[in-house]
Every structure is written in C-alpha cells, then in structure tokens.
Amino acid sequence: MPDPARGMLACRDGFRTIWHAGDGHVQIIDQRKLPHDYVVADLRVWRDGERAISDMLVRGAPLIGATAAYSLYLAAFEEGRSGFDTAAAALAGSRPTAVNLRWAIDRVVARCRGVDDAGLTAAALAEARAICDEDVEISLGIGRHGLELIRRIAERKDGEPVNVLTHCNAGALATLNYGTATAPVYLAHEAGIPVHVWVDETRPRNQGSQLTAYELAHNGVPHTLIVDNAGGHLMQHGLVDLVVTGTDRTTRSGDVANKIGTYLKALAADDNDVPFYVALPSTTIDWTIADGIRDIPIEERDPGEVTDVYGVSDGMRTTVSTVADGTPAANYAFDVTPARLVTGLITERGIAPASRDGLERLFPEYLPE
Ligand code: MRU
C-alpha cells in the first residue's frame, strides 16, 4: 500500500492510483487537488466510488474501470448480493464515454456469478486486484512497443531530444501506473533516450497542466506546458516528432474517442506529416460498435467548468470566473478522431493499423464466431 505521506511515487517505484487499504476500505488520490496538494481519499461504501468517478476525483479510462471494480467489492462487503447488483447497475452510469467502466463491471459481475454469498466479497476483491495488476502489465506492454517508435526517431536525431506532443492526461494518474500515452516516454527516459514532452494544458479541466506536467516532473522527464492551440504551430515548425494520445473508447474499426481537442491535433498532424499514434489498451476497445462519430456517447459536463478557472493564489485554492455574468457555455468533454487520421494504435500486443483488420489481427479472440 503506498504511503500517502510520501506523495506521488515515480513509476519505477511501484506507484499506484488506487489500492485496498483494509476490510471494506479502498483509497485513491483525490486528483482534483493536484498538483498543489497530494490528498488521499477514502472509499468506504460503493457510493463513494460512484461519486469519485462522477466528480472526477479519479479519471482516465483505465482508472475509472478499476474504481468501478473496487466499488463492487465495497458493495459486496457492505450489503452482500443485493447491494452488489444495485451497485453494478448504478456504477455503469457514472460516466458515459470511457468503455473500461462497463468492461470492468462486466468482469467483476462475471467472476461473482455463481459464487455463494459467503464467497462474494473475496471474489469481487480478487477480480478488482487482478484488473489493477493486469492494467500495469498492459501499460508496460504499450510502453515497450511505443519505445521502439521513439528509439527509431531518436536514431535519426543525432542526440537531439525526441519531441512528443500529448493531450490531456493519459499518464500514470489515468491508469494504475505508467499510463498509456506516457508509458513509451517513461520507458524511453529510463533507457537513456533523450525525450521531451509538449504538454497541452487541456481546457477546461486542465488535466495536462495539473496532472501530466506534475507526473512527468515526478519522473524526471523534460517537458514544456503549452496552450491547447499551440500544437499546430509547433508542428509547422518541425518541433513535434510524434503525437501520442490516450483514448476513452476506440471502435473495432479504429475510430478513437478521447479528450476534447484530440481531433484537432490529429488534423494538424495530418497536415504536417507528423505521425499521430493512439496508445490503446485492449480494455478500451468497444468491439460492439464501428462508427465512432455516430455511436460513441460524448459526455457533456457542467458549463461552469468552461466559464470558471481553478488555481491556487497565495496558497489558497480558488476558482475565478473568466466571463461576463450570464455568458452561455457548452462543455463537450470528448471528441472522436476518425481512424483515417490515426497513424497507428499502440496496444499491449503491438502496433496495429487503425482498422478492423489491424485490430482483429492482434486480438483474434474477438473475431465473430
Ligand atoms: O475526462 P478524463 O480526465 O477522464 O479524460 C481522460 C482522457 O481523455 C484520457 O486521455 C483517456 O482516458 C486515456 S487514459 C489512459
């Protein structure tokens, strides 16, 4: 169990974003308070887990799934079978876009099916733990395949750093450890390959400035924060070698839903011949749909996240309004990048073309019977 007093650990030191802290007790990092404060929050009942997901104490597709899995363990511990069934239905609606949520719930429910009441809590806990352990292995798999991309670019750059641009936080904080988009960067850094990350601030919740920059700093990776609209300019001037983003849901044909603004990065990358890769754990593939623009539900959040900005002033956490009173705002949290704009999908089993064939070749067990 991580020691909260030590704050965020480096990835190689066994960092975790969620952990079992005792009977009926799970802990998470309250990511809303980062980067200024490292606060550990307790989950003692499944509704704490539901709130942690919907209020974004935890976020990022793999961590949302892991939190749902641990919430089902809390439901079983608290209320037995009836609470477990209620929680499974309620948790599924806590955030709409990341498919890992449904995947993790289905996995825990399947593991617990047929288990008698006495064994329910232990079975749910074992499955939640397995999901978390596997997530770290998945990130490391993505890291190893993405590392080869970075290595090949580095060979052409004669000691100059490889410049990677990323959007939102698809880092250790969005997963169990290492992240998806950041895993290749962390492994390259550990291997001594010079790498530098352009970090999009990622309005409106600023996952880039508040989370990605923070965790890259904790891992000693050189990085520079930029406003979301700077990427195109940097690409036009040859300052981006590679874009790598995460994803919240990828269809079986390779359309990618990710944080709002990802699509615009893909368009700019296409216009400037910059490779645009998506780091894709297999847990984020939605095999039931093919057309991302039509079929992926896009979360719309509180417009207050657009009109107000959060920060710290004189050591005090504060939120300020940036608009005239009454200004209408809309807050679309994700967008869909069509497969044709994606150079490749970096999965734990290798890099696939963003297409049905590409994904099915790596994951043949999902082929229709
Ligand atoms: O709204 P968030 O912070 O949950 O959005 C997260 C992202 O868009 C990430 O890039 C995505 O979940 C991939 S996480 C490995």
Boltz pocket constraint, residues with backbone or C-beta under 6 A from the ligand:
constraints:
  - pocket:
      binder: B
      contacts: [[A, 58], [A, 59], [A, 60], [A, 61], [A, 62], [A, 98], [A, 167], [A, 168], [A, 169], [A, 170], [A, 171], [A, 174], [A, 175], [A, 179], [A, 180], [A, 181], [A, 207], [A, 245], [A, 246], [A, 247], [A, 248], [A, 258], [A, 259], [A, 333]]
      max_distance: 6.0
